[in-house]
Amino acid sequence: MEGDKKGITSEELKQHNKAGDLWISIQGKVYDVSDWANEHPGGDVALMNMAGLDATDAFIAYHPGTAWKYLDKLFTGYYLTDFKPSETSKDYRRLASEFAKLGLFEKKGHITLYALTSIVLMFCVVLYGVLCCQSVWAHFGSAVVLGFLWIQSAYIGHDSGHYQVMNTRGYNKLAQFLAGNSLTGISIAWWKWTHNAHHLACNSLDYDPDLQHIPVFAVNSIFFNSIKSCFYGRYLNFDPVARFFVSYQHWTFYPVMCVARVNLYIQTFLLLFSKRRFPDRALNILGILIFWTWFPLLVSCIPNWPERVMFVLTSFAVTAIQHVQFCLNHFAADVYSGLPEGNDWFEKQTSGTLDISCSSWMDWFYGGLQFQLEHHLFPRMPRCQLRRVSPLVQDLCKKHNLSYRSLSFWEANVWTIRKLRNVALQARDLANPVPKNMLWEAVNTHG
């Protein structure tokens, strides 16, 4: 009977928001996910970020229809009595349902086949250029090709981390293992840990790890207050070292991007050999060992040290294109503090993202992530469908007077550098005292 339902208010739900006591609401029903957190395929961070809140929109975005059946065993018997979804949320859910009925989440096209084929061909070109050619220009060209190989491999790793790009779960995990760990040297476990948190709290200054780059970069002056990172569980101290770097960040942005890959390797090792629990630790470590076997051996085949250094730096610099792209999608967008509430999850995704406009023949270059807002709203959707749904997302944003920003690659760079410059000029104001801290923050350690 309707009158026999046990009710709970949103304020009461918010009390269940810590480890060992995690409750969430999905379509008005309240679930206890405390014990499920460690088993959750998306990691415990995703559940921690949604704890005590309505998570309907986020659940719809990240889970297929088959996931609903697993909720019954987690149901507390309580119903949320005072939550009413916004009109924006209602329209978003209807749109997601329509896409599911059209099979857009299952129609993957041949993108993965083309990408994997191109990766194999590029790897053969790299091997031939290094092992069979003595010319320095051949080695330089091989380094360039290797950089593009890493970019395309990262797209495959990204796609397989979000949805089943292969026919079975086992083959999908194999794609992650090869394209992520073994070819790029970046752990898919580390990527899932940070990327899920980024998606759920897109452009939150204290919850989104993709904005937390102190002491090298700061996208907002709020970082000058040494805010606490709820993701890393430590304070991002804005000390004199951070002030110095941030004061010139609009000049150092591109040079740092050229070697940003080094930080990703460091983050991978810090997680894999930490005490933190995550799935498939042994498989991730094996993949990393494979990378750090073939890559040094390949470099050692180059005849002299100057060419070896050139080879490594060139391959790293080429991947800067991808690192820059990731920053363009978010650095110049709006930011906020805290977590998105149940009624504004959609709004936070629109305000925190920028799309990159391009012709359809350039989609391979951006890996589908030029449709950043579409990807954030429908992360399980294969990239080949994002251009198709983009007009519908634009209409939805226009209907609810929400931001939909699509810039050219050049315009996005201008916006990003302008944002970094504005914050840099604020950081140069020496009237703002800052505390002292160690440079160890530079590598964004996990602790």
HELIX and SHEET records of a PDB file:
HELIX    1   1 GLU A    2  ASP A    4  5                                   3    
HELIX    2   2 SER A   10  LEU A   13  1                                   4    
HELIX    3   3 ASP A   44  MET A   50  1                                   7    
HELIX    4   4 THR A   56  TYR A   62  1                                   7    
HELIX    5   5 GLY A   65  TYR A   70  5                                   6    
HELIX    6   6 ASP A   72  LEU A   74  5                                   3    
HELIX    7   7 GLU A   87  LYS A  101  1                                  15    
HELIX    8   8 ILE A  111  LEU A  131  1                                  21    
HELIX    9   9 VAL A  136  HIS A  162  1                                  27    
HELIX   10  10 ARG A  169  GLN A  176  1                                   8    
HELIX   11  11 PHE A  177  SER A  182  3                                   6    
HELIX   12  12 LEU A  183  THR A  184  1                                   2    
HELIX   13  13 ILE A  188  LEU A  200  1                                  13    
HELIX   14  14 PRO A  209  LEU A  211  5                                   3    
HELIX   15  15 SER A  221  ASN A  225  5                                   5    
HELIX   16  16 PRO A  240  SER A  247  1                                   8    
HELIX   17  17 GLN A  249  CYS A  258  1                                  10    
HELIX   18  18 ALA A  260  LEU A  272  1                                  13    
HELIX   19  19 ARG A  281  SER A  300  1                                  20    
HELIX   20  20 TRP A  305  LEU A  328  1                                  24    
HELIX   21  21 TRP A  345  SER A  351  1                                   7    
HELIX   22  22 SER A  360  MET A  362  5                                   3    
HELIX   23  23 ASP A  363  TYR A  366  1                                   4    
HELIX   24  24 GLN A  372  LEU A  377  1                                   6    
HELIX   25  25 ARG A  383  GLN A  385  5                                   3    
HELIX   26  26 LEU A  386  LYS A  399  1                                  14    
HELIX   27  27 PHE A  409  ALA A  427  1                                  19    
HELIX   28  28 LEU A  439  VAL A  443  5                                   5    
SHEET    1   A 5 LYS A   6  ILE A   8  0                                        
SHEET    2   A 5 PHE A  75  LEU A  80  1                                        
SHEET    3   A 5 LYS A  29  ASP A  32 -1                                        
SHEET    4   A 5 ASP A  21  ILE A  26 -1                                        
SHEET    5   A 5 ASN A  17  LYS A  18 -1                                        
SHEET    1   B 2 LYS A 228  SER A 229  0                                        
SHEET    2   B 2 ARG A 234  TYR A 235 -1                                        
SHEET    1   C 2 ASP A 355  ILE A 356  0                                        
SHEET    2   C 2 SER A 406  LEU A 407  1                                        
END                                                                             
